[in-house]
Amino acid sequence: MIAGDSGIIHALPVRRAVTLIPYQANIAGGCTSDEIFMKNGSTSSAAGKVQGRNAAILINSMARASQETRSARKLKQSRQLQQRAEQLMPGGVSSPVRAFKAVECDAPFLVRGQGSRVWDADGNEYIDYVGSWGPLILGHADAGVIEAILSAAVNGTSFGASTPGEADLAQLVVEAFPGIEKVRFVNSGTEATMSAIRLARAFTKRKYIIKFEGCYHGHADSLLVKAGSGVVTLGIPGSAGVLDEISQFTLALPFNDASILEQAFSKYRHQIACVIIEPVVGNMGCVPSAGGYLAAVRAITKRENTLLIFDEVITGFRVAYGGAQELYGIRPDLTTLGKILGGGLPIGAYGGSAEVMNLVAPLGPMYQAGTLAGNPLAVAAGRATLERLRDNKAEIYAQLESLSAQLVEGVAAAAKDAGVRLSFNRVGSMFTWFFNSDPVANWSSAAKSDTAAFGRYFRAMLDAGIYLPPSQFEAAFLTTAHSKEDIETTLRAARASFAR
Ligand SMILES: Cc1ncc(COP(=O)(O)O)c(C=O)c1O
């Protein structure tokens, strides 16, 4: 799908011009309407630009008019906020999937969250299954987390120096994760995976890395190869600006296929520094490993002296308190964390055995640093979140499991009753309904999903007050704040949406 700067333009008369735009222009965040106009025969002079802008406004307002009929909700404020944001920020967003391009509707601007609910700028209320893309396992504005943030904030928001809370959080991480003896805090999941790969290369003195198709590990250059998440949502294979000289060292293999992994190791013997994997994929939708796949990946990497990195940015503290490595009983060499670790504030981390982590500066030669790393507010929110999860582990994960099962299976049953072809994957409180008659086990099967049907369902659910991830290829999440009533409301909405 090719989408314009604001609104969906593929149904508009300029389509031919859009398809003429070279591939590179499209992947740089969707072509702007100015570009469309200029490719369509205008000049690049100032006057041409003004004309181009007018055309852009026209195109945008046509696109909006076509979308307005799609929504039963009042969205005036959100639309105005979007228009303003688009003047100032690419696509009006700070991260691409927030633009709702794949689901062809206006994105609500959110102004408040409490528990399982969020409210938009027009006052519409939604039951939220995005949870800020995973971090908010305790729901929005949890009282304990907010209190921890406020108490930390009154003492200063950042020092660029060590604080006692960092080691408290590190202790929680080390105790939770079988594969972590030492941990380094960074600001995001992207920094965590990028640093873990640098560390793996430093440790093994090898160049190549292996990742899996449809897995997303953040937007570092070497990882934007056949990535999932927003990259597949926008239908692009990678990113402009990533040099071939860098991506040539990233081998992207199909997920859930140990024999292909073996073949890669025979071809690149003694050259592979690490294998990085989402042990339960969240970024082509939720896709668990099948059979003994993770155990096979562990055995092969061990035999080849290649470091195994579990990217647990989503799964850490989510599928079990100790992440997928606890759930499946497999110990990776390095683990990356983010999301829940910061309780809704920006943080990331990478950790592993003391032997490997001691290569990180200032102890060793692998350099990595951060002005705001280990920020006291993020550390406080993370501690409050993890302590709650740790102290109530048995009840919390049992409740998440049982409510998630009711929700996911209930929606699947509603689809079946309505004759809608749906398959689903779920591991604990992360899940995806695929508009796909077949089970989804890797990117090629996920890609066969009917994204148009997903879009129709998504819009109907949003109109009914249910906020789902705005892409077929993203996982949804439950929080401890979701109630049985929330699930029942959602199932009623699903039945009505499938019947539409
Ligand atoms: C598995 C995984 N790894 C890494 C990242 C990157 O994290 P961040 O967005 O915090 O940079 C994400 C983001 O969604 C992710 O899902």
The ligand as an SDF file (V2000), in Angstrom:
LIG
                    3D

 16 16  0  0  0  0  0  0  0  0999 V2000
   11.3780   -6.9710   20.3350 C   0  0  0  0  0  0  0  0  0  0  0  0
   11.7460   -5.5220   20.2450 C   0  0  0  0  0  0  0  0  0  0  0  0
   13.0370   -5.1700   20.3270 N   0  0  0  0  0  0  0  0  0  0  0  0
   13.4300   -3.8910   20.2830 C   0  0  0  0  0  0  0  0  0  0  0  0
   12.5100   -2.8800   20.1230 C   0  0  0  0  0  0  0  0  0  0  0  0
   12.9420   -1.4540   20.0750 C   0  0  0  0  0  0  0  0  0  0  0  0
   12.5790   -0.8270   21.2670 O   0  0  0  0  0  0  0  0  0  0  0  0
   12.3830    0.7620   21.3300 P   0  0  0  0  0  0  0  0  0  0  0  0
   11.1600    1.0710   20.5420 O   0  0  0  0  0  0  0  0  0  0  0  0
   12.2600    1.0340   22.8020 O   0  0  0  0  0  0  0  0  0  0  0  0
   13.6080    1.3670   20.7390 O   0  0  0  0  0  0  0  0  0  0  0  0
   11.1530   -3.1940   20.0300 C   0  0  0  0  0  0  0  0  0  0  0  0
   10.1450   -2.1450   19.8600 C   0  0  0  0  0  0  0  0  0  0  0  0
    8.9870   -2.3580   19.6990 O   0  0  0  0  0  0  0  0  0  0  0  0
   10.7640   -4.5490   20.0940 C   0  0  0  0  0  0  0  0  0  0  0  0
    9.4780   -4.9130   19.9970 O   0  0  0  0  0  0  0  0  0  0  0  0
  1  2  1  0
  2  3  1  0
  2 15  2  0
  3  4  2  0
  4  5  1  0
  5  6  1  0
  5 12  2  0
  6  7  1  0
  7  8  1  0
  8  9  2  0
  8 10  1  0
  8 11  1  0
 12 13  1  0
 12 15  1  0
 13 14  2  0
 15 16  1  0
M  END
$$$$
